[in-house]
């Protein structure tokens, strides 16, 4: 299933990436990473190994706001790339297992 999201300009992408860099310096982000858990796979990871991921990617219209940014392990972040969480099969399978 494809989800249509309107195109995003290069200028908008740059603006949101700067906002993300600014958020990365905040106490809020440091606290999120201190929890030490990947949002997608649920695995524990040292805080310095967690990366910032946009649940709705910036390139697909996502914003750099607290409710769209989560800590992710590098493996999950690389696998997800520009997908929405609902398009990413591995994540969907994990959620189904947890619902059982």
N, C-alpha and C positions, 0 to 999 in steps of 0.2 A: 504494500500500500504506500503510495506517495502522498506526502503532505505538502501542500503548496504554501510557501511563505514568500512574501513579496521580496524582490531583489533589494539588496543593501548596497549603498554606495561605498566606495573606498574611504571617503571622508568619515562616514558613520562608523565603519570598522575601526579606523584609527582612533576615533573618539572613545569608543567602547573599550578598546584595548588599553588606552591610557587610564580610563576609570578603573579597569581591573588591576593595573599596576598600582594605582593609588590604594585600592582596597586591600591589596596584598600586604601593605604596610600597617594595616590597622590591627588593633587589639582583637576585634571581632574575628578576623581571618586567623590570627595566631591561636585564638581559642578553638576555632574549628579544627585546625591541624593538630592541636594538642590532644584532641579526642582520639586521634590515631587510627581512624577507620576510613576505608574507601567507601564512598557513597554507593558505588555500583556493585562491587563484589562482596563488600562487607568484611574483607580481610583487614587485619590489623597491620599497620605500617608505622615506622617512625615518622614523626611529624615532618622532618626534613626531606622525606621521600615522597610526600604527598604533593600533588600538583593541583592547580586551580583549574576547574572545568566549568564551562557554561552548560547547564542542562539543555537550554535552547542555544545552540551555537550563535555567536555574533554574526557570522556570515549568513545565517538564516534568520536574522532579525532579533536574536536574543540581546538582552541588555546586561550590562555589568552592574547588577543590583544583587543585594544579599539573597533574595529568594530565587535567584537563577544561578548562583555560584555554589559549587560543592567541592570538597576535597576528594581527589581521586588518585589511586595509585597510577604510576606511569603506564603500566600495562593496560589498564582499563581506559585511560585517557587516550592512549594511542589507538586502541581498537575502536573506540567510539568515534573519534575524529569529528566529522561534521554532521553526524547523525543526531536525530532526536532520540531520546531514551526509548521511546515507544517503537522506534525503527530498529533498535539494536537487539538482535535476537538473544544473545547470551544474557543480557540484563533481564529481558522479558522472561526467560526461562527461570532465572533465579527468583524473580518475584512470584512466579507460579508455584515454585517449590515452597516458598515461605508461607503462602496462603493455605497450604494443605495442613 
